[in-house]
Amino acid sequence: MLDIIAWFYSQNRSAVVKVNFGESGWGLWIFRVEEYSSSADASDIFRRVLASDPVWKDFPVIVEEFVEADVAVAGGSPSVELVIQDGPVIIYHCGQILNDAGEFFGVEIGKGAVPDGVKASMERVGKVVGERYHALGYRGYCDIDFVVSRTGVLYAVETNPRRTGGTHVYDLAKHLYGETWEDQAYLISYDSFRYGDRTIKAKTILERTQPLLYPIAGKRRGIIITSLNAWEPVMGYVVIAASPKEGRKLQQELLGLFDH
């Protein structure tokens, strides 16, 4: 791997190094070529990364060129999810929400979440991957994650044969709105919102969030609390709205209730 990093440095290209069994940023290192003064400097830092966590002992490790994402398009990282039974069926598309610091802050699905052109391209790739999974005998859920470059190129980066962070949001949207949910609603889901430095009782959280809880004034909009961690000040939620503008406003109002 050190030789590969040295090669990327010699080509003046950045790279992503990812452990095959890592997840959610664990076992992921981004090599940005502009941050290093020499190949030896980059290799030295990478040695420290490899020694920093046992996760790096799990092989294989994937090294690929880093693509600078256009975060204005579905957070720069859209995804398509399928169910494979008799054949692959596309069930929904999603994007990522990023905060002002560029950190992941939830999954968005529904009306206005992903541009139609990006949806169509992802579906073409999804059907090819889905047919291959089907031929191998896999049955169930899977998704394909993409990156949209700043030049508008869509890259497929990985696939996950399982339910994902957006599957329950799709289930909820379909339950509330039926088959036409994608034309009616915009939803944001975030499962790891850290609301403070200490845990708060569930009753207190529900009382505090009452004005925003679904349904607001009897309308199909508002917040649904999906999980509360009993040991850490972490909660999960789904925002339900009629548009991305309204959904992000509701999300900010929710965060403001815990902004001390």
C-alpha positions as CSV (number, residue, x, y, z in Angstrom):
1,M,0.0,0.0,0.0
2,L,2.9,2.4,0.7
3,D,4.0,1.8,-2.9
4,I,0.5,2.7,-4.1
5,I,0.4,5.9,-2.1
6,A,3.9,6.8,-3.5
7,W,2.5,6.2,-7.0
8,F,-0.4,8.5,-6.4
9,Y,1.9,11.2,-5.1
10,S,4.1,10.9,-8.2
11,Q,1.1,11.4,-10.3
12,N,0.0,14.4,-8.3
13,R,-3.4,12.7,-7.5
14,S,-5.2,12.3,-4.2
15,A,-6.6,8.9,-3.1
16,V,-9.0,7.2,-0.8
17,V,-7.8,4.2,1.3
18,K,-10.6,2.1,2.7
19,V,-10.7,-1.2,4.7
20,N,-13.2,-3.6,3.1
21,F,-14.9,-4.2,6.4
22,G,-14.9,-0.6,7.7
23,E,-18.0,1.5,8.1
24,S,-19.2,5.1,8.5
25,G,-15.7,6.5,8.2
26,W,-14.1,3.9,10.4
27,G,-11.2,2.4,8.4
28,L,-11.2,5.2,5.9
29,W,-8.3,7.5,5.2
30,I,-8.2,10.3,2.6
31,F,-4.8,11.1,1.1
32,R,-4.8,14.7,-0.2
33,V,-1.7,15.1,-2.2
34,E,-1.5,18.9,-1.6
35,E,-1.0,18.3,2.1
36,Y,2.4,16.6,1.8
37,S,5.8,18.0,0.9
38,S,7.2,14.7,-0.3
39,S,6.3,11.1,-1.0
40,A,8.3,10.1,2.1
41,D,6.2,12.5,4.2
42,A,3.0,10.9,2.9
43,S,4.3,7.4,3.5
44,D,5.3,8.3,7.1
45,I,1.8,9.6,7.9
46,F,0.2,6.6,6.3
47,R,2.3,4.3,8.5
48,R,1.0,6.1,11.6
49,V,-2.6,5.6,10.3
50,L,-2.0,1.9,9.8
51,A,-0.6,1.6,13.4
52,S,-3.4,3.7,14.9
53,D,-6.3,1.2,14.9
54,P,-6.6,-2.6,14.6
55,V,-9.2,-2.1,11.8
56,W,-6.3,-1.6,9.4
57,K,-5.2,-5.2,10.0
58,D,-8.3,-6.4,8.1
59,F,-7.6,-7.1,4.4
60,P,-8.4,-6.5,1.6
61,V,-7.7,-2.7,1.7
62,I,-9.0,-0.7,-1.3
63,V,-7.1,2.3,-2.7
64,E,-8.7,4.4,-5.4
65,E,-8.4,7.9,-6.7
66,F,-10.2,10.6,-4.7
67,V,-13.0,12.4,-6.5
68,E,-13.8,15.9,-5.3
69,A,-17.6,15.8,-4.8
70,D,-20.1,18.4,-5.9
71,V,-22.0,18.7,-2.5
72,A,-24.7,20.8,-4.2
73,V,-26.0,17.6,-5.9
74,A,-27.5,15.3,-3.3
75,G,-24.7,16.1,-0.9
76,G,-22.2,14.9,-3.5
77,S,-23.0,11.3,-2.6
78,P,-26.3,10.0,-3.9
79,S,-27.4,6.4,-3.7
80,V,-30.0,4.1,-5.1
81,E,-31.6,1.1,-3.3
82,L,-33.1,-2.0,-4.8
83,V,-34.9,-5.1,-3.7
84,I,-33.9,-8.3,-5.5
85,Q,-36.4,-11.2,-5.7
86,D,-37.5,-12.3,-9.1
87,G,-35.2,-9.6,-10.4
88,P,-33.9,-6.2,-9.3
89,V,-36.5,-3.5,-8.5
90,I,-35.5,0.1,-7.8
91,I,-37.3,1.3,-4.7
92,Y,-35.9,4.8,-3.9
93,H,-33.0,7.2,-4.4
94,C,-31.4,9.3,-1.7
95,G,-28.7,11.9,-1.0
96,Q,-26.7,13.1,1.9
97,I,-27.2,16.2,4.1
98,L,-24.0,18.0,5.1
99,N,-23.7,20.7,7.7
100,D,-21.7,23.9,7.3
101,A,-18.5,22.1,8.2
102,G,-19.1,19.5,5.5
103,E,-19.9,16.8,8.0
104,F,-22.6,14.1,7.4
105,F,-25.9,15.2,8.9
106,G,-28.5,12.8,7.6
107,V,-30.0,11.1,4.6
108,E,-32.6,12.9,2.4
109,I,-35.2,11.2,0.2
110,G,-38.3,12.2,-1.7
111,K,-39.4,15.3,-3.6
112,G,-36.4,17.4,-4.7
113,A,-33.8,15.3,-3.0
114,V,-32.0,13.9,-6.1
115,P,-32.1,15.5,-9.6
116,D,-33.9,13.5,-12.2
117,G,-30.9,13.1,-14.5
118,V,-28.8,11.6,-11.6
119,K,-31.7,9.3,-10.7
120,A,-31.8,7.9,-14.3
121,S,-28.0,7.3,-14.4
122,M,-28.1,5.6,-11.0
123,E,-31.0,3.3,-12.1
124,R,-29.1,2.2,-15.2
125,V,-26.1,1.2,-13.0
126,G,-28.4,-0.3,-10.3
127,K,-30.1,-2.6,-12.7
128,V,-26.8,-3.9,-14.0
129,V,-25.5,-4.5,-10.5
130,G,-28.9,-5.9,-9.4
131,E,-28.9,-8.4,-12.3
132,R,-25.5,-9.6,-11.3
133,Y,-26.5,-10.0,-7.6
134,H,-29.6,-12.0,-8.8
135,A,-27.5,-14.3,-11.0
136,L,-25.2,-15.0,-8.0
137,G,-28.3,-16.0,-6.0
138,Y,-28.6,-13.0,-3.7
139,R,-32.2,-12.1,-2.6
140,G,-33.0,-9.1,-0.5
141,Y,-32.1,-5.4,-0.2
142,C,-29.0,-3.8,-1.6
143,D,-27.8,-0.3,-2.5
144,I,-25.2,1.3,-4.8
145,D,-23.4,4.4,-3.5
146,F,-22.1,7.1,-5.9
147,V,-20.1,10.3,-6.0
148,V,-20.9,13.2,-8.2
149,S,-17.8,15.0,-9.2
150,R,-17.5,18.8,-9.6
151,T,-17.4,18.2,-13.4
152,G,-20.7,16.4,-13.2
153,V,-19.4,12.9,-13.7
154,L,-21.2,10.2,-11.7
155,Y,-19.0,7.5,-10.2
156,A,-20.2,4.2,-8.6
157,V,-18.1,3.6,-5.5
158,E,-19.5,0.7,-3.5
159,T,-22.5,-1.5,-3.0
160,N,-24.0,-2.8,0.3
161,P,-26.1,-6.0,0.2
162,R,-28.4,-5.2,3.2
163,R,-30.9,-2.7,4.5
164,T,-29.3,0.7,4.8
165,G,-29.6,4.0,6.7
166,G,-32.5,5.1,4.4
167,T,-34.5,1.9,4.1
168,H,-36.7,2.6,7.2
169,V,-37.3,6.2,5.9
170,Y,-38.6,4.8,2.6
171,D,-40.8,2.4,4.6
172,L,-42.2,5.3,6.6
173,A,-42.8,7.5,3.6
174,K,-44.6,4.7,1.8
175,H,-46.7,4.0,4.9
176,L,-47.8,7.6,5.2
177,Y,-48.2,8.6,1.6
178,G,-48.7,5.3,-0.4
179,E,-47.1,4.6,-3.7
180,T,-47.0,8.2,-4.8
181,W,-44.9,9.2,-1.7
182,E,-42.0,10.6,-3.8
183,D,-44.3,13.2,-5.4
184,Q,-45.7,14.3,-2.1
185,A,-43.0,14.4,0.6
186,Y,-39.4,15.2,1.4
187,L,-37.8,13.4,4.3
188,I,-34.6,13.7,6.3
189,S,-33.3,11.0,8.5
190,Y,-30.4,11.3,11.0
191,D,-29.7,8.4,13.4
192,S,-26.8,9.9,15.4
193,F,-27.7,13.4,16.5
194,R,-25.7,14.3,19.6
195,Y,-28.0,16.7,21.5
196,G,-25.7,17.7,24.4
197,D,-23.1,16.6,26.9
198,R,-25.4,14.4,29.1
199,T,-28.4,12.2,28.5
200,I,-32.0,13.6,28.9
201,K,-35.0,11.4,29.8
202,A,-37.3,10.4,27.0
203,K,-40.2,12.2,28.6
204,T,-38.3,15.4,28.7
205,I,-37.2,15.2,25.1
206,L,-40.7,14.5,24.0
207,E,-42.0,17.5,26.0
208,R,-39.3,19.7,24.6
209,T,-39.9,18.7,21.0
210,Q,-43.7,18.6,21.3
211,P,-44.3,21.7,19.0
212,L,-42.5,20.0,16.2
213,L,-43.7,16.5,16.5
214,Y,-45.6,14.9,13.6
215,P,-48.3,15.8,12.7
216,I,-48.1,19.5,13.3
217,A,-51.6,21.0,13.5
218,G,-53.0,17.8,12.0
219,K,-50.9,18.2,8.8
220,R,-48.5,15.6,7.5
221,R,-45.4,17.4,8.5
222,G,-43.1,17.4,11.5
223,I,-40.5,15.4,13.4
224,I,-40.7,11.7,14.4
225,I,-38.2,10.6,17.1
226,T,-37.0,7.2,16.0
227,S,-34.4,6.3,18.7
228,L,-33.0,7.4,22.0
229,N,-29.7,6.1,23.4
230,A,-30.0,5.4,27.1
231,W,-26.2,5.7,27.7
232,E,-25.1,8.6,25.5
233,P,-26.8,11.9,24.6
234,V,-27.7,10.6,21.1
235,M,-31.0,10.5,19.3
236,G,-32.4,9.6,15.9
237,Y,-35.2,11.4,14.0
238,V,-37.0,11.7,10.8
239,V,-38.1,15.0,9.4
240,I,-41.3,15.0,7.2
241,A,-42.1,18.0,5.0
242,A,-43.5,19.1,1.7
243,S,-40.3,20.4,0.2
244,P,-36.5,20.5,0.9
245,K,-36.7,24.1,2.1
246,E,-39.4,23.2,4.6
247,G,-37.6,20.0,5.7
248,R,-34.3,21.8,6.4
249,K,-36.1,24.5,8.2
250,L,-37.8,22.0,10.5
251,Q,-34.5,20.2,11.0
252,Q,-32.9,23.5,12.1
253,E,-35.8,24.3,14.4
254,L,-35.3,20.8,16.0
255,L,-31.5,21.4,16.5
256,G,-32.3,24.8,18.0
257,L,-34.3,23.2,20.8
258,F,-31.0,21.6,22.0
259,D,-28.7,24.6,21.3
260,H,-27.6,25.7,24.7
